[in-house]
Amino acid sequence: MNTAKRLIPLIGASIALMVLFRILVPGFLNPENLVDLVQQISVNAIIAFGMTFCILIGGIDLSVGAVLAVVGTTAVYVLGYGEAETQSLFRFFLAVGAGLTVAVLFGAFNGVCAARTKMPPFIITLATMMVARGAALRFNQGRPISIPAHETLFLGLGNGRIAGVLPVPVLIMLVILIISAVLLHRTRFGQHLYGIGGNREAARFTGIAVGRAEITVYILCALFTGIAGIIATSQLYSAEPASGAGFELNAIAAAVVGGTSFTGGIGSIPGTFIGAIIIGTLDKGLNQAGVHFSYQYILKGLVILAAVYFDVRRKR
Amino acid sequence: MLVLEGITKRFGGVTALDRVCFDLCPGEIHALLGENGAGKSTLIKVLGGIHQADEGAVLFEGASVDVNGVTAADRLGVRIIHQELSLAPNMTVAENIFLGREPHAFGFMRHRAMADAARQLVERLGLHEIRDVRKSVSNLSVAHRQLVEIARALATRARILVLDEPTSALSDAETAALFTTLRRLRAQGVGIIYISHRLEEIMQLADRITVLRDGRTVGTRPVSEVDQRELVRWMVGRDVVDYFHRPPHVAGPIALQVTGLSNDRVHEVSLTLHEGEVLGIAGLVGSGRTELARALFGIDPVRKGEIALAGETVDIHSPREALRAGMVLIPEDRQGQGLVMIQTVAFNLALPWVREWNPGCRPDLSRRHSIIQRAIEGFAIKVANAEQPITGLSGGNQQKVLVSRWMEHRPRVLILDEPTRGVDVGAREEMFRLLGGLVREGMAVVLISSDLNEVLNMSHRVAVYRDGRILKTLDAADTGMEEIMTLLTGVKTA
């Protein structure tokens, strides 16, 4: 498929942005600054990969930001349960496992509702977004729960570096990038998703198990969100029940800037990755250039609009 | 009042209407009769300003008028009620009647005035069934929705009312009520053009009948002077064009056996299909043919009955299960249900067989390529390049894509629902020739088509299908179009 051709203008746009910020901010392209940039986009990119699957089949998942918060609070709650003085490998895995399980349950609920009822995914996930947010606020009366300093494993997930260079979140993001890309672009499951997004009825007539694929997609999206949630929590050194607000919009923006069509059937994982880079570059660059955050929002909005405008025009 | 003179309309190279003549008097019901594709709808669209005639004139009360758009037709007082109703189901009867011309004061809706006006209109037209104008249209039966359409059409000064197949979804009692209404309108001086396949209805209702065939006027007669058999002959009266041949009838063992299949739209259908046999389903639009196909293929739930493939009873609840049992359905709506239109030819050809060319996570592109090539060559699909968008293909080639992709593994039973809609004669002929070869190799085919000529030529046996039932199964060699058309239109033969 023409995925590669589609990516050229996107890559061009991201390079142009980087050059622009190099001019405005002298040290912008220094290796350390770039590593920092990639680290900052990891959480959004991971969520955006899952979101790409949802949008590709003509769906959406608005609950990711709230699910991210409930994953964090659950994991940290389990981690700190019983006021232990030292860290244990067992409790570390238990905490991460509990967080991811909660995420998967939300995803499964979204998926089953989307596949087996006629409720639109927008509404389903709007509702689960509120439920998840409420659930997160149940912990510690809505106040942040800090992670004990001796939990070095858990804190390492968000803040550690491998061989002192590669941040752990970036490594995890790259692994998920590869898994998602293989899944979407190399497997029959991925091919089926393009079929479902392109024409749901036709997919059914060709014998594709549409409902099953849809449930899988929502679970996958939630699972990725769970992983992102663990990382984000670790980066904050505490579980914030109010965190993740607006993350769904950033993830949607990355997917859409990356060429995912809102009507379904068009999109790619590398595209979303570059979309996430563009959004991240913009955030960091504008910040470092000293642009007031009010203007940052305005500029980001306009860039998203422009990217989608050109993408839509090119598809004609 | 209205005269259409020598109307000719061409679409590309196809002549849809060829010097058609038609006239209508005030206070008359004039029936327009013809097979599917005879040109009735095109003629109505010319009258309604949707299409412009290439040649010919429209005379209205003696003066030549230029119907160059929908508004022009509207100004003349032409009101068309199409087969698919165009109401907003969640709005009330009154709101629907006045949709687009709501009574208002400075932009604020005058609900009471609207309801009163609607009620007066309904009373004046005698449509007592929809007297309750504050009722939501979604709560009305199809018959009553039609009355709302009629009321809407006549809310402004209407001179000519056109009804396209209004009774296809109505019961006998509802049809009778509609006829009473139409007769009352006729008495009020409205000229009515009534389109239908159903001869018996037309004989009851119409004053005059015009028959169209292949885009030409065959003739116009007052109802009192026509003989039903003559009308049937007028409708089908061309020589059977022999542009495709059915393969020799070498019926093998039973491929598909259906016993007492029933659901909401299908009633006690039983049929037997052998390997190497083509069973035609002859039915008019709206007879429930597509619903039969959908029930067989596991799309619509089946309430009762049994389906057996090759002697084995199968339980089919989804297309997946139907495909696994060896049955393929080529749906009637090619673009809506068949193809992924935003994708390439190759994507569409390879989609059903992803499991084969990509069992894990390493697609075997040469395998994919050979599947695609076999399909393209097998049905002589005209493509510049397999990776070209499917939108660039003609209707005939798109249809070939849909059929040929399943021949990678020949299904036991192939169900074709209207396979030649929008397909030109050349591609049609080629497709049937290639299918004939596959039938000779033992594939069983169910052919659903509105084109009687096609059904008769391709099938070994023909099931005459009406109102969700098989009326009769005939041997294609021993029957003719007239016999089938007589059964389909419900003319009682003496």
HADDOCK unambig.tbl for C-alpha pairs under 7 A between the chains (distance, minus, plus):
assign (segid A and resid 182 and name CA) (segid B and resid 361 and name CA) 6.78 0.50 0.50
assign (segid A and resid 186 and name CA) (segid B and resid 361 and name CA) 5.05 0.50 0.50
assign (segid A and resid 186 and name CA) (segid B and resid 362 and name CA) 5.88 0.50 0.50
assign (segid A and resid 186 and name CA) (segid B and resid 363 and name CA) 6.01 0.50 0.50
assign (segid A and resid 187 and name CA) (segid B and resid 358 and name CA) 6.32 0.50 0.50
assign (segid A and resid 187 and name CA) (segid B and resid 360 and name CA) 6.07 0.50 0.50
assign (segid A and resid 187 and name CA) (segid B and resid 361 and name CA) 4.47 0.50 0.50
assign (segid A and resid 187 and name CA) (segid B and resid 362 and name CA) 6.89 0.50 0.50
assign (segid A and resid 187 and name CA) (segid B and resid 363 and name CA) 6.94 0.50 0.50
assign (segid A and resid 188 and name CA) (segid B and resid 354 and name CA) 5.52 0.50 0.50
assign (segid A and resid 188 and name CA) (segid B and resid 355 and name CA) 6.30 0.50 0.50
assign (segid A and resid 188 and name CA) (segid B and resid 358 and name CA) 5.84 0.50 0.50
assign (segid A and resid 188 and name CA) (segid B and resid 359 and name CA) 6.85 0.50 0.50
assign (segid A and resid 195 and name CA) (segid B and resid 340 and name CA) 6.62 0.50 0.50
assign (segid A and resid 198 and name CA) (segid B and resid 340 and name CA) 5.30 0.50 0.50
assign (segid A and resid 198 and name CA) (segid B and resid 342 and name CA) 6.30 0.50 0.50
assign (segid A and resid 199 and name CA) (segid B and resid 340 and name CA) 5.20 0.50 0.50
assign (segid A and resid 201 and name CA) (segid B and resid 337 and name CA) 4.99 0.50 0.50
assign (segid A and resid 202 and name CA) (segid B and resid 337 and name CA) 4.36 0.50 0.50
assign (segid A and resid 202 and name CA) (segid B and resid 338 and name CA) 4.62 0.50 0.50
assign (segid A and resid 202 and name CA) (segid B and resid 339 and name CA) 5.83 0.50 0.50
assign (segid A and resid 202 and name CA) (segid B and resid 340 and name CA) 6.67 0.50 0.50
assign (segid A and resid 204 and name CA) (segid B and resid 319 and name CA) 6.66 0.50 0.50
assign (segid A and resid 205 and name CA) (segid B and resid 319 and name CA) 5.86 0.50 0.50
assign (segid A and resid 206 and name CA) (segid B and resid 352 and name CA) 5.64 0.50 0.50
assign (segid A and resid 207 and name CA) (segid B and resid 319 and name CA) 5.36 0.50 0.50
assign (segid A and resid 207 and name CA) (segid B and resid 320 and name CA) 4.13 0.50 0.50
assign (segid A and resid 207 and name CA) (segid B and resid 323 and name CA) 6.65 0.50 0.50
assign (segid A and resid 208 and name CA) (segid B and resid 320 and name CA) 6.71 0.50 0.50
